[in-house]
Each structure stands twice: as structure tokens, then as C-alpha cells.
Amino acid sequence: MTGVRTPRLIDSHCHLQADAFASDAQEVLTAARLAGVARVLIPGWDLESSRAAVEFASRHDVDAAAGIHPHVAAQADGAAWAAIVELATDRRVLAIGETGLDYDRGFSPRGDQLANLRRHLALARDVAKPVILHCRSRPGRREAQDELLREVEDAGRPMGILHSFSGPVDYAEQAVEMGLAVSFSGLAFRKAEEASVEVARLAPADRLLVETDSPYLSPPGAPRGRNEPRWVGLTVAWLSQQRGIETAALASQLMANYDRILSRPPM
């Protein structure tokens, strides 16, 4: 008798180089593989974590991204940025980031965040790789989303991914009109993120991705605390329900999207 085949899944954003996985990253990755996760992208958030992402990718046959998060934009000096530029040309680095704007926590001044975003957008254009975009405003506000789209427009609309989507519906509509991809995480299940349901339904099929943002944002059904890539299937099931399609069909579409958006040769 033929068994049911587990869909091949993607996790387009997880931080397996983070301290939360210092003692068992290999075991966590193995558990993800057993759960059907065939694509994993590990973004950096500063120089050290970007280097660690590339090193992890070289040892474990996963993909990496290099960049400076808006939280630490004010701390990244010229030498750090030069090193990020060098990492961006590594064959294991498929994207630039994560970068973006965060006006919720505001750990870096807005001017520093904007300058940091602009140099990432320029680098993404120069190396022809997509940029991973973090974007948060304070509850009930949207300044970060509006400014992010203005910067993407001014930069000539490089390919980008709205990581762990959060924001109003019309922001998503403008983003996909500009060619950006939308990635959903466990954040979509949280209170005050109800717009994600509508965005999940309206986003073009070829512009969708999913992620865990591990070790953060555990979705309902996963253990509370540390999130892991193996739980990305919970978000895939939610997304398939919103779009009214079979989970296996959606999983195949997400795999194709990952390979195309990130220019990754199929396995």
C-alpha cells in the first residue's frame, strides 16, 4: 500500500544561527527535514550573524542572506557594511537582509534606519538578489509601511520580500503591484493582525512565501517558546485554508516561488 507523501515545504526565513539553537541546531534542522521542509533560508541581522548564516549554509546545505536589521542600523559602521557587501557576492547568499524599518520599537533613529535601508536596496540592485524587508509601525499607525514603499519605489523597485507580513490591506496591494513578494509567519495568527487574512487571499499565487522566523512567532499548535522550522506546515495549512486550495498544491506553488524569487536551482 502506498503511503501519503509529505508535501515538500519551505521556510523562507529562520534564524538557526541564533543563540536559541546554539546547542542543537543540527537536530532542529533534521526534525525540519523529517517534517518535509526542503528549503531553508537563514538571514543575518548584523555582520556577525550574517557570517554565521553563511557558515551554517556551507555546512548544512541550506541558504543564507546577509544584512543589517533596522534595530542595529545605528551601530553598523563603514567596516561592517563593507563586509556585508563582500558577503553579498557569496554563492550561498541568495538574498540581502534582513533590513527594513521598525518604528514600533525604534531601537535606531529613523534617519539611521532609512540610510541603512537605502544602502541595502542599492546593494540588492547591484548584485541582482532580492532584499528581505522587515517593517513594523506602532499599533494603529503605518508610517513605516508607507516610507518603506516610497524607498522601494525610489530605488527602482528591486525585487523584495515582505518578511513576516504585518500591515494594512492597501499596503499589501501596493506592494504586490510594485512586484514585491509577501511572506506569512506565525504573526498572522495574532490579535491586531486580522488584515493578514484578507492579504492571504488577495496576494498573487506566484508572490507568496511562508516562514517561521524561528526562534520567534510560534503559530498556534506549536509549542510555546522557541519556534522551529518544522512548524512551518501550520502556517501553510492556514494559508491553504484562506485561499481555498489543497495544502499539497499550495506547498508545490510555494516551493516554485522560493526557487524563482531566490534564483535557487531546483533540487
N, C-alpha and C positions, 0 to 999 in steps of 0.2 A: 504494500500500500504506500502510495506517495504521500509524504507529509506536507504540511503547509509551509511554504517557503517564507522566511522572514524578509520583509522589504528591506532593501538597501537604503540606509538613511544617511543624512548629513548632519554635522554640527558645524555651522559656518562661523562660530565664534565661541571659543572656550579657552580658559587660561590654565592649561595643565602645567605651566611653568611657575605657577603661583605657590607661595609658601603652604597653602592649604593642601597641596599634593606632594609636598617635599618627601614624604616617606613612602608613598605608594602610587606614584604617577603611572608606572608601568602596569600595575594591577588595575587601576582605573581605566586605562586605555584598553586592556584586554577585556574587561567587562563590557566596555562600549562595543568592541568588535563582536562579541558574542551576542549583543543586542541588535546587531545589524548595522552599526554605524561604520560606514565605509569611507567617509570623508570627514576630516577634522582640520579646522583652521585655528591656529594659535596666534593671536595678535599680541604684540607688545604694548606696553603703556608708557614706557620710558626706555632709555638706552639699555640698561641692564636687562630688563625683561624682554626687550626685542632681541638682544643677543641670545638670551636663554631660549627664546622661541625658535630661533634658527638652529641652535644646537640640538634642541629636543626634536625638531623636524628631521634633522640629519640622522638621528639615531632610531627614530620610530616610524619612518615613512608616513609622516603627516605633513601638513602645510603650515607656513608661517606668514606673519605680517609684521612690519616694523614701523613704529611711530611713537609720537608723544601725545599722551592724553591731555585734554584741557585742564584737568586737575593739577598737572605739574608743568603747565606751559611756562609759567614764570621762572621755573627752576632750570630749564633746559638752555644751556649756554651754546655758544657757537661750535665748540668742540663736539658736544653731544649731537648737535644737529648734523655736523659733517659726518659723524659716524653713522647716523641713521641713513643719510644719503648713500653712503657706501653699502650698507646692508641692503638697501632697496634694490640693488642690482643682483643680489644673490638669487640663484635659480630656485631656491626653496621658498623665497619670499614672493607670494602671489598677490599681495595687496599692501597698501600703505595705510598704517594706522595701528591702533585706533586713535583717532583725533576727533575734533569737533568743537562743540560749545556746550558748556554746562553753567547756566545761570541760576540753577537751583542751589547747589552747594557753594558755588563761587569760590573755590579754593585758589584760583588765579584771577587776577584782574581781567576785566573784559578785553582791554586793549591787548594784553598778552595772549589771551585765548584767540582773538581774531588774527593776530600776527602769526601765531602757531598754525592755525587752520590754513591760512593763505599759503604758507610755505609747503604744507602737505599737499594742497590742491595742485600747486605748481609742480611738485615732485611727481605726483601721480600722473600728471600730463606728460612730463618728461620721460618717465620710464614706461608709460603705457600700461599702468596697472591700476585697478580700481582702488578707491580710497574708502576706508571704513569710518563711518561718521556716527559719533555719539552725540546726542542732542537732548538736553533737558532744560526746561524752564521751571520756574516756581509754579506751584499749583494754581491753576486758573489763568496762567499767563502764557505767552507764546513768543516772546522776544527772541529767544534762542533759535526757534524753528524758522522764524521769518528772516533773521540775519543769516542763518546757515544757507537758506536757499538763495539769498542775494549773493553770497560769496561764491556759491557753486555757479551761478549764472555769470558772475563777473570773471570767473576763472575759465569760462568757455565750456561749461557743462562736462567736466570729466566724468567718467564712469564712477559711480559710487554706490555704497550700500548703507542704507539707514539701519544701523545696528540696533537691535532690541527696541523696535519701534515704539515711540511714545509721541503723541501729539494729536491735534485736531484732524478731522477728516479732510478738510480742504488743503491742509499742509501735505498730506499724503498724495492727494490728487495732483497738486503742483509738482511734487517730487517725481512721481512716475511720468508726468508729462515731460519733465526735463531728462528722463532716461535713467533715473535712479532706481535701484532695487530696494525692496523692503524686506527686512528680516524680523521674524517674530520670535520672542523668547517667553519664559515664564512670566515676564512682566505683564503680558497681555491678559493674564487672569486676575490681576489685582484691581481693587476698587480704584476708581478715578481713571481707569484705562479703558472704559467702555467703548471709546471710539475705535479701538483696535478691532472690535468685532466687525464693524462696517468696513474698515480698511481691509481686513482679511478677505472680505467678499468682493471688493471692487478692484483690488490690485491685479494687474495683468498676470496671467499664469506664468509667463516667462520672466517675470521680475520678482518672484517670490523666493525667499530663503527662510530657513529656521535655524535656531541656535539655542544653546543653554546659557551662555555667558557664565559658565562654571568658573569658580565655585559659588556664584551668586544666583539669585532668582529661581529657586526651585519651584516647579509647577505643582499644582495640586496632584496628589498621587505619588509624588516623590518624597523621600524622607526630608523633613525639615532640617535646615542647617546647610551642610555642604551639598551643593548641586554637582552633578556629574554628567558627562556626555551621554551615558546610557539612557538618561531620562528624556532625551530629545523626542523620542517617539510619542510622549504625551502631548507635546505641542503639535506634532504632525497630526495626531488624531483630532485635536481641537480644530486645527486649520482645515482638515478634510471635512469636518462637520459643518464648519461655517460656509465652505464652498460647495457642499453637497456633492462631493465626489468620493470615490473609493480611496481608502488610505494608500493602497498599493499604487494606484495611478498617480496620486499626488507625490508619493515618495519618488517615483520614477521621474516626474517633472522636476522636483527639487534637485535630484542628482544631476539632471541635464543642465539645469540653471547654474548650479555650482560650477560645473566643468566649463560652461561657456563664459560666465561672468568673470571667473578667475583664470580663464585660459589654461585649465588643467587638462592634460591628456586623459581620456577615459582609461580606467584600469581594465 
